[in-house]
């Protein structure tokens, strides 16, 4: 148990918060890239032995993507595209390892938080987004660390698995 | 035309009414005994989200951080709710890896006492002092969470839950702190600070008596 759809869901939230600082067109392109690429990668045959790397990549991407929010100014188009591509790769990869691809439907809609986040930003409330991004970073650091923790009951499969 | 006055319920009837409400709440709150209640995302996230509500020491400290931040204004009003969860995660990691620490219960009790005093006397600490105080106490609170984390069935969901609750409690504290702008608002917030200080003394006595 590594949180199931939770890491990709948090990555989608981080991307949404990040894209809030991009121009509307760039944000739309970013979201489209996320949806298309994540769906494509979710059906790729990713070996189960890659799980550690994939989850670590997802947590690291959450940290990097949430860090955009702390940057000042508008997110450049190319940068927004790159972050969206990165998020889609890790979101799709984690879902590819999940028992059900439908978990993608739980994660992807969260990227739509870009819309209210952009609204908050326009109203001069960017600090709220920065606080949320910091919480995401804190959770991602903890999530990544948990991978290196000696076995805990949480990571041991029980008879329900 | 006869106008019948509505009869007021007797004290006994009112007591029975409240009893019925209490029983209804009791039934609604009662949870069946699931053997795997802590398993999976709902179990881990929910137990993590509820965790800070289970202890008054954690809850009061987090709300106090928010109130103090509101007293101190920018940049601490948003810096403290960032520092506390981040440092709490640091403390949780120390707890998970069982790194030795000074008595955690004592640290948490002192945190309540100090934060209560800061709110009660509206202490306008310099930015770095406020950050240092909050960061230090956050480590103790995080350590307590971290030690309990390995027993959770879904540690990732649990972590997200407790970080989110912590942040929301800060936001609640900031909301209370915004009362300062209203007449008698400062009296309310400083009284809350005094209450937190008393709670801190109580928890300190408990920690020392162990």
HADDOCK unambig.tbl for C-alpha pairs under 7 A between the chains (distance, minus, plus):
assign (segid A and resid 1 and name CA) (segid B and resid 154 and name CA) 6.32 0.50 0.50
assign (segid A and resid 2 and name CA) (segid B and resid 156 and name CA) 6.20 0.50 0.50
assign (segid A and resid 3 and name CA) (segid B and resid 41 and name CA) 6.02 0.50 0.50
assign (segid A and resid 3 and name CA) (segid B and resid 154 and name CA) 6.59 0.50 0.50
assign (segid A and resid 3 and name CA) (segid B and resid 156 and name CA) 5.24 0.50 0.50
assign (segid A and resid 3 and name CA) (segid B and resid 157 and name CA) 5.68 0.50 0.50
assign (segid A and resid 131 and name CA) (segid B and resid 78 and name CA) 6.88 0.50 0.50
assign (segid A and resid 131 and name CA) (segid B and resid 82 and name CA) 5.69 0.50 0.50
assign (segid A and resid 134 and name CA) (segid B and resid 82 and name CA) 6.05 0.50 0.50
assign (segid A and resid 135 and name CA) (segid B and resid 82 and name CA) 6.99 0.50 0.50
assign (segid A and resid 135 and name CA) (segid B and resid 85 and name CA) 6.63 0.50 0.50
assign (segid A and resid 135 and name CA) (segid B and resid 86 and name CA) 6.98 0.50 0.50
assign (segid A and resid 135 and name CA) (segid B and resid 163 and name CA) 6.88 0.50 0.50
assign (segid A and resid 138 and name CA) (segid B and resid 85 and name CA) 6.84 0.50 0.50
assign (segid A and resid 138 and name CA) (segid B and resid 86 and name CA) 5.13 0.50 0.50
assign (segid A and resid 138 and name CA) (segid B and resid 89 and name CA) 6.21 0.50 0.50
assign (segid A and resid 139 and name CA) (segid B and resid 159 and name CA) 6.52 0.50 0.50
assign (segid A and resid 139 and name CA) (segid B and resid 160 and name CA) 5.84 0.50 0.50
assign (segid A and resid 139 and name CA) (segid B and resid 163 and name CA) 6.92 0.50 0.50
assign (segid A and resid 142 and name CA) (segid B and resid 89 and name CA) 6.35 0.50 0.50
assign (segid A and resid 143 and name CA) (segid B and resid 156 and name CA) 5.75 0.50 0.50
assign (segid A and resid 152 and name CA) (segid B and resid 150 and name CA) 5.24 0.50 0.50
assign (segid A and resid 153 and name CA) (segid B and resid 150 and name CA) 6.29 0.50 0.50
assign (segid A and resid 153 and name CA) (segid B and resid 151 and name CA) 6.06 0.50 0.50
assign (segid A and resid 153 and name CA) (segid B and resid 153 and name CA) 6.17 0.50 0.50
assign (segid A and resid 154 and name CA) (segid B and resid 150 and name CA) 6.57 0.50 0.50
assign (segid A and resid 154 and name CA) (segid B and resid 151 and name CA) 6.96 0.50 0.50
assign (segid A and resid 154 and name CA) (segid B and resid 152 and name CA) 5.91 0.50 0.50
assign (segid A and resid 154 and name CA) (segid B and resid 153 and name CA) 4.14 0.50 0.50
assign (segid A and resid 154 and name CA) (segid B and resid 154 and name CA) 4.90 0.50 0.50
assign (segid A and resid 154 and name CA) (segid B and resid 155 and name CA) 5.78 0.50 0.50
